[in-house]
């Protein structure tokens, strides 16, 4: 390793935390090739698979999820955090000693944030959601810099003098994706008709049963089924039931075209094929929708902590980029009423697409990488070189932000 520095990153449990962290790591490698990036995570989180697959070193610690209800596990939580922070502190101290730490939320972030505070190294917090999570609210108290995806998050985190609106880094390739140029490839990949409007329905890797049921039940309700096709990613556990339900709906000879998949690996192509999306409103999903300029019908997951998915969805709806249907109100008729207007009314579609694109921050990963490097090396005289040519063959994305209130504007 060169003597430029070592950055530790934690963000785990779900893809919503891991994907932005991976995109930021790739931007750090691209902009500051002398810096060494390493991840801290757990064996149970999604990072245990995604981080090694992306080519990054991963140090495992025994962090435990936060318990919000009174239980024996909740009573043990402070002790578990202390042991996990001890393990993280050893990683911070090295050798070589870490120059900075960056946390992206999830329970594995808290031990690294505590360790950074104890070791007195710079800490950067990135909050993906409109309503900050518990780990990030804790870490923000002593963080040197705080990055947010939604401007309104600043007031909820406090410390607005240290907040920068960077946006949320997205999965590799999406920031640079030209959906129009890739549409023919996308249609061929999913065996879709390029002459029809495409409704993309998905609920994450696990699927969303309520969304699946509403989408299938909508089959006889569309006013112009001959001009419509559905690309439906059901989630692996839900696929067999959803496919059987679709088969039953289409058995009467409906002209609707349906492609029912358990999971879509190439979401870049799915977005390129889509005219409208129906989905949940996690932070990564909403960031991707705006990056693609894709109008959407958002059905927030009702059990998300502090109802943060509803806050994410409202941020898009207030700009005109999305229509929000609460989970309890979702049925086939509501889905058709919301989606058909965007699918059939060119003016409504164009307006929603423009509103979505206006919210996009395509340089979020690069802005966040610069924020981390500035925190790590400011005043040290050891600032690493920028814009290096080495990519290390690791995936990532680039992105930017804009000022809001007292928050700093992130420059692309």
ABEGO torsion letter per residue (X at the ends): XBAAEBBBBBBBGBAAAAAAAAAAAAAAAAABAABBBBBBBBAABAAAAAAAAAGBBBBBBABBBBBABBBAAAAAAAAAAAAAAAAAAAAAAOOBBBABBBBAEEAAAAAAAAAAAAAGBBBBBBBABABBBAAAAAAAAABABBBBABAAAAAAAEGAAABBBAEBBBBBGAAABBAAAAAAAAAAAAGBBAABBBBBBBAEAAEBAAAAAAAAAAAAABABAAABBBBBBAEAAAAAAAAAAAAAAAAAGBABBBBBBABBABAAAAAAABABBBBBABAAAAAAAAAAGBBBBBBBBAABBGGAAAAAAAAAAAAGABBBBBAAABBAAAAAAAAAAAAABAAAAAAAAAAAAAABBAAAAAAAAAAAAAAAABGAGABBBBGBABAGGBBBBBBBBBBBEABBBBBX
